Amino acid sequence: MKQIRIVYNTGEVDESGRPVLRRGTFAVEDSVTTVQAEQIANLIDSLSDYTVQEAYLVTTTQVI
């Protein structure tokens, strides 16, 4: 199973002056490549009110 994990920068800062980040995870097909994951993250970025700060393609393997 693969997922795209995205870290958004909300443009706000907390009381310590650090940026406020939000995370979202989207399930994708196992055939998605890193290039396709980057395209998906860019598309999500264009549709979101927040800025995508980081994006990860995560592969999870069941062991039991």
All heavy atoms as TSV, in Angstrom:
chain	resi	resn	atom	element	x	y	z
A	1	MET	N	N	0.848	-1.171	0.000
A	1	MET	CA	C	0.000	0.000	0.000
A	1	MET	C	C	0.895	1.237	0.000
A	1	MET	O	O	1.891	1.291	0.703
A	1	MET	CB	C	-0.893	-0.001	1.233
A	1	MET	CG	C	-1.773	1.205	1.332
A	1	MET	SD	S	-2.985	1.118	2.655
A	1	MET	CE	C	-1.987	1.616	4.028
A	2	LYS	N	N	0.542	2.243	-0.796
A	2	LYS	CA	C	1.288	3.492	-0.832
A	2	LYS	C	C	0.391	4.647	-0.426
A	2	LYS	O	O	-0.818	4.608	-0.620
A	2	LYS	CB	C	1.844	3.754	-2.238
A	2	LYS	CG	C	2.982	2.844	-2.627
A	2	LYS	CD	C	3.581	3.269	-3.942
A	2	LYS	CE	C	4.759	2.388	-4.315
A	2	LYS	NZ	N	5.364	2.829	-5.595
A	3	GLN	N	N	1.043	5.658	0.137
A	3	GLN	CA	C	0.354	6.876	0.538
A	3	GLN	C	C	1.235	8.069	0.192
A	3	GLN	O	O	2.465	7.954	0.162
A	3	GLN	CB	C	0.107	6.898	2.046
A	3	GLN	CG	C	-0.744	5.774	2.553
A	3	GLN	CD	C	-0.793	5.775	4.064
A	3	GLN	OE1	O	0.158	6.142	4.731
A	3	GLN	NE2	N	-1.931	5.369	4.614
A	4	ILE	N	N	0.604	9.197	-0.044
A	4	ILE	CA	C	1.330	10.449	-0.155
A	4	ILE	C	C	1.055	11.220	1.127
A	4	ILE	O	O	-0.103	11.454	1.482
A	4	ILE	CB	C	0.884	11.265	-1.376
A	4	ILE	CG1	C	1.227	10.499	-2.654
A	4	ILE	CG2	C	1.546	12.635	-1.363
A	4	ILE	CD1	C	0.771	11.185	-3.915
A	5	ARG	N	N	2.115	11.549	1.828
A	5	ARG	CA	C	1.996	12.320	3.067
A	5	ARG	C	C	2.484	13.737	2.758
A	5	ARG	O	O	3.610	13.927	2.307
A	5	ARG	CB	C	2.841	11.705	4.173
A	5	ARG	CG	C	2.674	12.426	5.503
A	5	ARG	CD	C	3.407	11.728	6.624
A	5	ARG	NE	N	2.933	10.343	6.721
A	5	ARG	CZ	C	3.726	9.318	7.025
A	5	ARG	NH1	N	4.997	9.492	7.225
A	5	ARG	NH2	N	3.234	8.105	7.109
A	6	ILE	N	N	1.624	14.710	3.019
A	6	ILE	CA	C	1.933	16.096	2.705
A	6	ILE	C	C	1.952	16.924	3.987
A	6	ILE	O	O	1.068	16.795	4.839
A	6	ILE	CB	C	0.904	16.671	1.706
A	6	ILE	CG1	C	1.007	15.899	0.385
A	6	ILE	CG2	C	1.130	18.158	1.491
A	6	ILE	CD1	C	0.056	16.363	-0.682
A	7	VAL	N	N	2.977	17.767	4.094
A	7	VAL	CA	C	3.087	18.714	5.206
A	7	VAL	C	C	2.808	20.097	4.634
A	7	VAL	O	O	3.474	20.535	3.695
A	7	VAL	CB	C	4.494	18.663	5.841
A	7	VAL	CG1	C	4.595	19.672	6.974
A	7	VAL	CG2	C	4.815	17.255	6.338
A	8	TYR	N	N	1.786	20.747	5.179
A	8	TYR	CA	C	1.370	22.073	4.730
A	8	TYR	C	C	1.890	23.138	5.685
A	8	TYR	O	O	1.875	22.951	6.893
A	8	TYR	CB	C	-0.157	22.202	4.741
A	8	TYR	CG	C	-0.883	21.227	3.868
A	8	TYR	CD1	C	-1.419	20.068	4.396
A	8	TYR	CD2	C	-1.066	21.488	2.522
A	8	TYR	CE1	C	-2.113	19.179	3.598
A	8	TYR	CE2	C	-1.765	20.600	1.718
A	8	TYR	CZ	C	-2.282	19.446	2.266
A	8	TYR	OH	O	-2.972	18.566	1.486
A	9	ASN	N	N	2.300	24.271	5.139
A	9	ASN	CA	C	2.602	25.446	5.930
A	9	ASN	C	C	1.371	26.334	5.850
A	9	ASN	O	O	0.975	26.756	4.761
A	9	ASN	CB	C	3.834	26.164	5.372
A	9	ASN	CG	C	4.258	27.323	6.229
A	9	ASN	OD1	O	3.445	27.989	6.844
A	9	ASN	ND2	N	5.549	27.571	6.267
A	10	THR	N	N	0.770	26.631	7.000
A	10	THR	CA	C	-0.480	27.389	7.028
A	10	THR	C	C	-0.276	28.890	6.834
A	10	THR	O	O	-1.244	29.620	6.632
A	10	THR	CB	C	-1.233	27.178	8.358
A	10	THR	OG1	O	-0.445	27.731	9.420
A	10	THR	CG2	C	-1.516	25.706	8.608
A	11	GLY	N	N	0.975	29.350	6.934
A	11	GLY	CA	C	1.248	30.786	6.849
A	11	GLY	C	C	1.103	31.485	8.186
A	11	GLY	O	O	1.326	32.689	8.293
A	12	GLU	N	N	0.731	30.732	9.223
A	12	GLU	CA	C	0.590	31.287	10.567
A	12	GLU	C	C	1.798	30.882	11.403
A	12	GLU	O	O	2.541	29.977	11.039
A	12	GLU	CB	C	-0.685	30.746	11.230
A	12	GLU	CG	C	-1.946	31.070	10.459
A	12	GLU	CD	C	-3.176	30.373	11.030
A	12	GLU	OE1	O	-3.040	29.606	12.002
A	12	GLU	OE2	O	-4.261	30.585	10.486
A	13	VAL	N	N	1.980	31.550	12.525
A	13	VAL	CA	C	3.046	31.180	13.466
A	13	VAL	C	C	2.429	30.973	14.842
A	13	VAL	O	O	1.410	31.584	15.182
A	13	VAL	CB	C	4.158	32.248	13.530
A	13	VAL	CG1	C	4.931	32.316	12.227
A	13	VAL	CG2	C	3.606	33.606	13.890
A	14	ASP	N	N	3.066	30.096	15.634
A	14	ASP	CA	C	2.577	29.866	16.988
A	14	ASP	C	C	3.162	30.918	17.929
A	14	ASP	O	O	3.870	31.837	17.505
A	14	ASP	CB	C	2.873	28.431	17.453
A	14	ASP	CG	C	4.350	28.127	17.592
A	14	ASP	OD1	O	5.175	29.057	17.547
A	14	ASP	OD2	O	4.696	26.939	17.742
A	15	GLU	N	N	2.872	30.786	19.225
A	15	GLU	CA	C	3.320	31.797	20.176
A	15	GLU	C	C	4.841	31.849	20.307
A	15	GLU	O	O	5.396	32.852	20.743
A	15	GLU	CB	C	2.676	31.648	21.544
A	15	GLU	CG	C	2.292	30.356	22.187
A	15	GLU	CD	C	1.464	29.342	21.479
A	15	GLU	OE1	O	0.435	29.604	20.856
A	15	GLU	OE2	O	1.876	28.201	21.580
A	16	SER	N	N	5.535	30.799	19.873
A	16	SER	CA	C	6.997	30.782	19.893
A	16	SER	C	C	7.599	31.339	18.607
A	16	SER	O	O	8.821	31.391	18.463
A	16	SER	CB	C	7.509	29.345	20.086
A	16	SER	OG	O	7.007	28.779	21.267
A	17	GLY	N	N	6.754	31.682	17.654
A	17	GLY	CA	C	7.235	32.216	16.392
A	17	GLY	C	C	7.540	31.157	15.349
A	17	GLY	O	O	8.057	31.467	14.284
A	18	ARG	N	N	7.224	29.902	15.657
A	18	ARG	CA	C	7.457	28.815	14.695
A	18	ARG	C	C	6.259	28.676	13.760
A	18	ARG	O	O	5.118	28.896	14.173
A	18	ARG	CB	C	7.688	27.494	15.426
A	18	ARG	CG	C	8.998	27.480	16.208
A	18	ARG	CD	C	9.171	26.175	16.912
A	18	ARG	NE	N	8.135	26.132	17.957
A	18	ARG	CZ	C	8.062	25.235	18.915
A	18	ARG	NH1	N	8.916	24.259	18.975
A	18	ARG	NH2	N	7.099	25.290	19.804
A	19	PRO	N	N	6.511	28.282	12.503
A	19	PRO	CA	C	5.393	28.124	11.573
A	19	PRO	C	C	4.437	27.015	12.016
A	19	PRO	O	O	4.877	25.991	12.551
A	19	PRO	CB	C	6.058	27.761	10.248
A	19	PRO	CG	C	7.492	27.533	10.531
A	19	PRO	CD	C	7.792	27.975	11.913
A	20	VAL	N	N	3.151	27.247	11.799
A	20	VAL	CA	C	2.135	26.242	12.104
A	20	VAL	C	C	2.013	25.322	10.888
A	20	VAL	O	O	1.760	25.792	9.775
A	20	VAL	CB	C	0.775	26.892	12.427
A	20	VAL	CG1	C	-0.298	25.831	12.631
A	20	VAL	CG2	C	0.900	27.794	13.655
A	21	LEU	N	N	2.226	24.033	11.106
A	21	LEU	CA	C	2.180	23.040	10.032
A	21	LEU	C	C	0.981	22.127	10.218
A	21	LEU	O	O	0.560	21.851	11.343
A	21	LEU	CB	C	3.464	22.213	10.014
A	21	LEU	CG	C	4.767	22.995	9.898
A	21	LEU	CD1	C	5.956	22.045	9.978
A	21	LEU	CD2	C	4.809	23.797	8.619
A	22	ARG	N	N	0.436	21.655	9.136
A	22	ARG	CA	C	-0.649	20.668	9.122
A	22	ARG	C	C	-0.205	19.517	8.240
A	22	ARG	O	O	0.580	19.695	7.310
A	22	ARG	CB	C	-1.946	21.258	8.567
A	22	ARG	CG	C	-2.481	22.408	9.365
A	22	ARG	CD	C	-3.201	21.925	10.614
A	22	ARG	NE	N	-3.802	23.032	11.324
A	22	ARG	CZ	C	-3.355	23.494	12.484
A	22	ARG	NH1	N	-2.310	22.966	13.044
A	22	ARG	NH2	N	-3.967	24.486	13.089
A	23	ARG	N	N	-0.716	18.331	8.514
A	23	ARG	CA	C	-0.362	17.153	7.735
A	23	ARG	C	C	-1.603	16.501	7.155
A	23	ARG	O	O	-2.653	16.508	7.780
A	23	ARG	CB	C	0.385	16.155	8.608
A	23	ARG	CG	C	1.770	16.647	8.976
A	23	ARG	CD	C	2.370	15.855	10.141
A	23	ARG	NE	N	3.676	16.361	10.512
A	23	ARG	CZ	C	3.899	17.465	11.215
A	23	ARG	NH1	N	2.891	18.199	11.600
A	23	ARG	NH2	N	5.124	17.851	11.510
A	24	GLY	N	N	-1.439	15.948	5.981
A	24	GLY	CA	C	-2.515	15.205	5.341
A	24	GLY	C	C	-1.935	13.975	4.674
A	24	GLY	O	O	-0.798	13.985	4.210
A	25	THR	N	N	-2.707	12.903	4.649
A	25	THR	CA	C	-2.273	11.659	4.031
A	25	THR	C	C	-3.335	11.209	3.048
A	25	THR	O	O	-4.520	11.219	3.362
A	25	THR	CB	C	-2.045	10.566	5.104
A	25	THR	OG1	O	-1.100	11.051	6.068
A	25	THR	CG2	C	-1.512	9.290	4.491
A	26	PHE	N	N	-2.880	10.818	1.858
A	26	PHE	CA	C	-3.771	10.388	0.794
A	26	PHE	C	C	-3.347	9.016	0.302
A	26	PHE	O	O	-2.174	8.814	-0.035
A	26	PHE	CB	C	-3.725	11.380	-0.383
A	26	PHE	CG	C	-4.054	12.793	0.021
A	26	PHE	CD1	C	-3.064	13.657	0.454
A	26	PHE	CD2	C	-5.354	13.241	-0.025
A	26	PHE	CE1	C	-3.358	14.947	0.829
A	26	PHE	CE2	C	-5.667	14.544	0.344
A	26	PHE	CZ	C	-4.669	15.392	0.781
A	27	ALA	N	N	-4.265	8.079	0.266
A	27	ALA	CA	C	-3.976	6.746	-0.270
A	27	ALA	C	C	-3.887	6.832	-1.784
A	27	ALA	O	O	-4.686	7.521	-2.426
A	27	ALA	CB	C	-5.063	5.760	0.142
A	28	VAL	N	N	-2.879	6.158	-2.344
A	28	VAL	CA	C	-2.707	6.107	-3.797
A	28	VAL	C	C	-2.473	4.662	-4.206
A	28	VAL	O	O	-2.188	3.797	-3.371
A	28	VAL	CB	C	-1.533	6.989	-4.273
A	28	VAL	CG1	C	-1.829	8.457	-4.015
A	28	VAL	CG2	C	-0.226	6.582	-3.632
A	29	GLU	N	N	-2.581	4.394	-5.487
A	29	GLU	CA	C	-2.373	3.041	-5.988
A	29	GLU	C	C	-0.910	2.646	-5.847
A	29	GLU	O	O	-0.007	3.488	-5.871
A	29	GLU	CB	C	-2.794	2.953	-7.449
A	29	GLU	CG	C	-4.282	3.140	-7.648
A	29	GLU	CD	C	-4.714	2.922	-9.083
A	29	GLU	OE1	O	-3.893	2.454	-9.900
A	29	GLU	OE2	O	-5.879	3.208	-9.368
A	30	ASP	N	N	-0.679	1.361	-5.717
A	30	ASP	CA	C	0.677	0.845	-5.558
A	30	ASP	C	C	1.569	1.140	-6.757
A	30	ASP	O	O	2.794	1.145	-6.647
A	30	ASP	CB	C	0.660	-0.666	-5.302
A	30	ASP	CG	C	0.164	-1.015	-3.909
A	30	ASP	OD1	O	0.288	-0.166	-3.006
A	30	ASP	OD2	O	-0.337	-2.137	-3.726
A	31	SER	N	N	0.983	1.409	-7.889
A	31	SER	CA	C	1.760	1.662	-9.108
A	31	SER	C	C	2.281	3.102	-9.207
A	31	SER	O	O	3.039	3.407	-10.131
A	31	SER	CB	C	0.912	1.337	-10.336
A	31	SER	OG	O	-0.243	2.166	-10.364
A	32	VAL	N	N	1.918	3.978	-8.281
A	32	VAL	CA	C	2.337	5.377	-8.344
A	32	VAL	C	C	3.852	5.471	-8.152
A	32	VAL	O	O	4.414	4.894	-7.228
A	32	VAL	CB	C	1.595	6.222	-7.282
A	32	VAL	CG1	C	2.201	7.606	-7.139
A	32	VAL	CG2	C	0.131	6.330	-7.638
A	33	THR	N	N	4.501	6.223	-9.043
A	33	THR	CA	C	5.951	6.426	-8.977
A	33	THR	C	C	6.252	7.723	-8.231
A	33	THR	O	O	5.339	8.525	-7.953
A	33	THR	CB	C	6.564	6.516	-10.385
A	33	THR	OG1	O	6.053	7.705	-11.019
A	33	THR	CG2	C	6.223	5.292	-11.223
A	34	THR	N	N	7.527	7.962	-7.946
A	34	THR	CA	C	7.897	9.208	-7.272
A	34	THR	C	C	7.594	10.427	-8.141
A	34	THR	O	O	7.200	11.473	-7.626
A	34	THR	CB	C	9.380	9.204	-6.869
A	34	THR	OG1	O	10.178	8.935	-8.015
A	34	THR	CG2	C	9.661	8.166	-5.802
A	35	VAL	N	N	7.772	10.298	-9.443
A	35	VAL	CA	C	7.456	11.400	-10.357
A	35	VAL	C	C	5.953	11.698	-10.315
A	35	VAL	O	O	5.536	12.864	-10.233
A	35	VAL	CB	C	7.917	11.075	-11.795
A	35	VAL	CG1	C	7.407	12.119	-12.779
A	35	VAL	CG2	C	9.430	10.962	-11.855
A	36	GLN	N	N	5.134	10.659	-10.345
A	36	GLN	CA	C	3.684	10.850	-10.275
A	36	GLN	C	C	3.282	11.420	-8.920
A	36	GLN	O	O	2.387	12.271	-8.836
A	36	GLN	CB	C	2.963	9.528	-10.531
A	36	GLN	CG	C	3.095	9.042	-11.956
A	36	GLN	CD	C	2.589	7.627	-12.131
A	36	GLN	OE1	O	2.760	6.778	-11.253
A	36	GLN	NE2	N	1.981	7.358	-13.276
A	37	ALA	N	N	3.942	10.973	-7.858
A	37	ALA	CA	C	3.641	11.489	-6.521
A	37	ALA	C	C	3.948	12.978	-6.442
A	37	ALA	O	O	3.196	13.753	-5.846
A	37	ALA	CB	C	4.432	10.728	-5.462
A	38	GLU	N	N	5.037	13.404	-7.072
A	38	GLU	CA	C	5.375	14.826	-7.109
A	38	GLU	C	C	4.307	15.607	-7.876
A	38	GLU	O	O	3.899	16.698	-7.460
A	38	GLU	CB	C	6.737	15.031	-7.757
A	38	GLU	CG	C	7.170	16.484	-7.788
A	38	GLU	CD	C	8.537	16.684	-8.412
A	38	GLU	OE1	O	9.131	15.711	-8.907
A	38	GLU	OE2	O	8.995	17.837	-8.414
A	39	GLN	N	N	3.832	15.057	-8.982
A	39	GLN	CA	C	2.780	15.710	-9.751
A	39	GLN	C	C	1.494	15.827	-8.932
A	39	GLN	O	O	0.815	16.856	-8.974
A	39	GLN	CB	C	2.530	14.952	-11.052
A	39	GLN	CG	C	3.689	15.012	-12.028
A	39	GLN	CD	C	3.538	14.064	-13.206
A	39	GLN	OE1	O	2.747	13.130	-13.166
A	39	GLN	NE2	N	4.299	14.320	-14.255
A	40	ILE	N	N	1.166	14.780	-8.202
A	40	ILE	CA	C	-0.027	14.797	-7.349
A	40	ILE	C	C	0.115	15.857	-6.265
A	40	ILE	O	O	-0.818	16.624	-5.994
A	40	ILE	CB	C	-0.286	13.404	-6.741
A	40	ILE	CG1	C	-0.667	12.407	-7.839
A	40	ILE	CG2	C	-1.357	13.470	-5.657
A	40	ILE	CD1	C	-0.628	10.961	-7.398
A	41	ALA	N	N	1.284	15.918	-5.627
A	41	ALA	CA	C	1.527	16.911	-4.581
A	41	ALA	C	C	1.416	18.323	-5.147
A	41	ALA	O	O	0.841	19.220	-4.507
A	41	ALA	CB	C	2.888	16.692	-3.946
A	42	ASN	N	N	1.944	18.546	-6.360
A	42	ASN	CA	C	1.839	19.865	-6.988
A	42	ASN	C	C	0.391	20.221	-7.307
A	42	ASN	O	O	-0.031	21.374	-7.151
A	42	ASN	CB	C	2.690	19.932	-8.254
A	42	ASN	CG	C	4.166	19.993	-7.947
A	42	ASN	OD1	O	4.567	20.508	-6.914
A	42	ASN	ND2	N	4.973	19.457	-8.841
A	43	LEU	N	N	-0.387	19.233	-7.730
A	43	LEU	CA	C	-1.807	19.471	-8.007
A	43	LEU	C	C	-2.545	19.827	-6.723
A	43	LEU	O	O	-3.325	20.795	-6.693
A	43	LEU	CB	C	-2.433	18.228	-8.645
A	43	LEU	CG	C	-3.929	18.308	-8.925
A	43	LEU	CD1	C	-4.235	19.412	-9.925
A	43	LEU	CD2	C	-4.450	16.986	-9.422
A	44	ILE	N	N	-2.285	19.067	-5.665
A	44	ILE	CA	C	-2.920	19.358	-4.374
A	44	ILE	C	C	-2.518	20.747	-3.896
A	44	ILE	O	O	-3.337	21.500	-3.378
A	44	ILE	CB	C	-2.575	18.266	-3.343
A	44	ILE	CG1	C	-3.263	16.955	-3.744
A	44	ILE	CG2	C	-2.970	18.687	-1.929
A	44	ILE	CD1	C	-2.825	15.750	-2.953
A	45	ASP	N	N	-1.251	21.110	-4.092
A	45	ASP	CA	C	-0.760	22.429	-3.703
A	45	ASP	C	C	-1.541	23.526	-4.422
A	45	ASP	O	O	-1.927	24.534	-3.828
A	45	ASP	CB	C	0.731	22.542	-4.012
A	45	ASP	CG	C	1.349	23.839	-3.530
A	45	ASP	OD1	O	0.969	24.325	-2.445
A	45	ASP	OD2	O	2.214	24.381	-4.240
A	46	SER	N	N	-1.823	23.318	-5.713
A	46	SER	CA	C	-2.540	24.335	-6.485
A	46	SER	C	C	-4.000	24.470	-6.054
A	46	SER	O	O	-4.616	25.508	-6.279
A	46	SER	CB	C	-2.464	24.021	-7.984
A	46	SER	OG	O	-3.280	22.907	-8.309
A	47	LEU	N	N	-4.544	23.436	-5.425
A	47	LEU	CA	C	-5.950	23.454	-5.011
A	47	LEU	C	C	-6.140	23.832	-3.545
A	47	LEU	O	O	-7.269	24.016	-3.096
A	47	LEU	CB	C	-6.574	22.071	-5.251
A	47	LEU	CG	C	-6.617	21.607	-6.705
A	47	LEU	CD1	C	-7.081	20.156	-6.775
A	47	LEU	CD2	C	-7.500	22.513	-7.533
A	48	SER	N	N	-5.054	23.923	-2.798
A	48	SER	CA	C	-5.129	24.148	-1.360
A	48	SER	C	C	-4.927	25.612	-1.012
A	48	SER	O	O	-4.265	26.359	-1.729
A	48	SER	CB	C	-4.046	23.302	-0.666
A	48	SER	OG	O	-4.016	23.590	0.714
A	49	ASP	N	N	-5.497	26.018	0.122
A	49	ASP	CA	C	-5.255	27.360	0.645
A	49	ASP	C	C	-3.892	27.446	1.315
A	49	ASP	O	O	-3.385	28.535	1.558
A	49	ASP	CB	C	-6.330	27.737	1.665
A	49	ASP	CG	C	-7.684	27.938	1.010
A	49	ASP	OD1	O	-7.727	28.250	-0.192
A	49	ASP	OD2	O	-8.707	27.769	1.710
A	50	TYR	N	N	-3.293	26.300	1.644
A	50	TYR	CA	C	-1.989	26.246	2.292
A	50	TYR	C	C	-0.899	25.924	1.268
A	50	TYR	O	O	-1.177	25.435	0.188
A	50	TYR	CB	C	-1.958	25.172	3.374
A	50	TYR	CG	C	-2.973	25.368	4.481
A	50	TYR	CD1	C	-3.680	24.289	4.982
A	50	TYR	CD2	C	-3.215	26.624	5.036
A	50	TYR	CE1	C	-4.598	24.456	6.006
A	50	TYR	CE2	C	-4.139	26.793	6.049
A	50	TYR	CZ	C	-4.821	25.707	6.537
A	50	TYR	OH	O	-5.720	25.867	7.541
A	51	THR	N	N	0.341	26.176	1.647
A	51	THR	CA	C	1.478	25.867	0.794
A	51	THR	C	C	2.044	24.508	1.189
A	51	THR	O	O	2.259	24.236	2.377
A	51	THR	CB	C	2.584	26.933	0.972
A	51	THR	OG1	O	2.032	28.209	0.642
A	51	THR	CG2	C	3.775	26.646	0.082
A	52	VAL	N	N	2.280	23.653	0.200
A	52	VAL	CA	C	2.909	22.365	0.482
A	52	VAL	C	C	4.377	22.621	0.793
A	52	VAL	O	O	5.104	23.190	-0.021
A	52	VAL	CB	C	2.768	21.382	-0.700
A	52	VAL	CG1	C	3.585	20.125	-0.453
A	52	VAL	CG2	C	1.307	21.026	-0.918
A	53	GLN	N	N	4.787	22.243	1.993
A	53	GLN	CA	C	6.167	22.437	2.420
A	53	GLN	C	C	7.004	21.193	2.130
A	53	GLN	O	O	8.152	21.295	1.716
A	53	GLN	CB	C	6.222	22.776	3.910
A	53	GLN	CG	C	7.616	23.023	4.419
A	53	GLN	CD	C	7.610	23.669	5.780
A	53	GLN	OE1	O	6.822	24.585	6.049
A	53	GLN	NE2	N	8.469	23.203	6.651
A	54	GLU	N	N	6.417	20.016	2.360
A	54	GLU	CA	C	7.098	18.745	2.138
A	54	GLU	C	C	6.081	17.732	1.647
A	54	GLU	O	O	4.906	17.812	1.992
A	54	GLU	CB	C	7.719	18.204	3.432
A	54	GLU	CG	C	8.709	19.117	4.079
A	54	GLU	CD	C	9.128	18.623	5.456
A	54	GLU	OE1	O	8.604	17.602	5.941
A	54	GLU	OE2	O	9.991	19.278	6.064
A	55	ALA	N	N	6.548	16.768	0.863
A	55	ALA	CA	C	5.678	15.677	0.426
A	55	ALA	C	C	6.502	14.394	0.395
A	55	ALA	O	O	7.681	14.415	0.010
A	55	ALA	CB	C	5.089	15.963	-0.942
A	56	TYR	N	N	5.885	13.293	0.803
A	56	TYR	CA	C	6.552	12.005	0.870
A	56	TYR	C	C	5.691	10.942	0.201
A	56	TYR	O	O	4.469	10.954	0.349
A	56	TYR	CB	C	6.772	11.571	2.327
A	56	TYR	CG	C	7.567	12.561	3.138
A	56	TYR	CD1	C	6.933	13.562	3.854
A	56	TYR	CD2	C	8.949	12.492	3.174
A	56	TYR	CE1	C	7.653	14.476	4.599
A	56	TYR	CE2	C	9.681	13.392	3.913
A	56	TYR	CZ	C	9.032	14.385	4.633
A	56	TYR	OH	O	9.750	15.290	5.364
A	57	LEU	N	N	6.329	10.036	-0.504
A	57	LEU	CA	C	5.652	8.840	-1.003
A	57	LEU	C	C	6.027	7.731	-0.047
A	57	LEU	O	O	7.203	7.362	0.070
A	57	LEU	CB	C	6.090	8.506	-2.432
A	57	LEU	CG	C	5.457	7.265	-3.039
A	57	LEU	CD1	C	3.931	7.397	-3.119
A	57	LEU	CD2	C	6.030	6.993	-4.416
A	58	VAL	N	N	5.036	7.222	0.666
A	58	VAL	CA	C	5.264	6.234	1.708
A	58	VAL	C	C	4.780	4.879	1.249
A	58	VAL	O	O	3.638	4.751	0.797
A	58	VAL	CB	C	4.535	6.635	3.013
A	58	VAL	CG1	C	4.769	5.616	4.107
A	58	VAL	CG2	C	4.955	8.033	3.448
A	59	THR	N	N	5.641	3.880	1.351
A	59	THR	CA	C	5.264	2.514	1.022
A	59	THR	C	C	5.188	1.717	2.312
A	59	THR	O	O	6.137	1.678	3.080
A	59	THR	CB	C	6.299	1.852	0.087
A	59	THR	OG1	O	6.412	2.651	-1.087
A	59	THR	CG2	C	5.889	0.456	-0.295
A	60	THR	N	N	4.041	1.084	2.534
A	60	THR	CA	C	3.830	0.282	3.729
A	60	THR	C	C	3.696	-1.182	3.313
A	60	THR	O	O	2.950	-1.490	2.402
A	60	THR	CB	C	2.560	0.724	4.466
A	60	THR	OG1	O	2.635	2.124	4.721
A	60	THR	CG2	C	2.368	-0.034	5.762
A	61	THR	N	N	4.441	-2.027	4.001
A	61	THR	CA	C	4.394	-3.460	3.718
A	61	THR	C	C	3.888	-4.203	4.948
A	61	THR	O	O	4.446	-4.045	6.032
A	61	THR	CB	C	5.798	-3.986	3.355
A	61	THR	OG1	O	6.296	-3.198	2.264
A	61	THR	CG2	C	5.758	-5.434	2.964
A	62	GLN	N	N	2.849	-4.976	4.783
A	62	GLN	CA	C	2.318	-5.765	5.888
A	62	GLN	C	C	3.241	-6.959	6.123
A	62	GLN	O	O	3.635	-7.656	5.186
A	62	GLN	CB	C	0.912	-6.274	5.571
A	62	GLN	CG	C	0.292	-7.029	6.708
A	62	GLN	CD	C	-1.152	-7.406	6.409
A	62	GLN	OE1	O	-1.738	-6.967	5.421
A	62	GLN	NE2	N	-1.735	-8.218	7.264
A	63	VAL	N	N	3.597	-7.193	7.379
A	63	VAL	CA	C	4.511	-8.288	7.694
A	63	VAL	C	C	3.839	-9.439	8.441
A	63	VAL	O	O	4.395	-10.517	8.539
A	63	VAL	CB	C	5.736	-7.794	8.495
A	63	VAL	CG1	C	6.572	-6.859	7.637
A	63	VAL	CG2	C	5.313	-7.112	9.776
A	64	ILE	N	N	2.663	-9.203	8.988
A	64	ILE	CA	C	1.947	-10.284	9.675
A	64	ILE	C	C	0.527	-10.323	9.161
A	64	ILE	O	O	-0.119	-9.381	8.928
A	64	ILE	CB	C	1.923	-10.073	11.215
A	64	ILE	CG1	C	3.328	-10.132	11.723
A	64	ILE	CG2	C	1.044	-11.099	11.883
A	64	ILE	CD1	C	3.459	-9.914	13.218
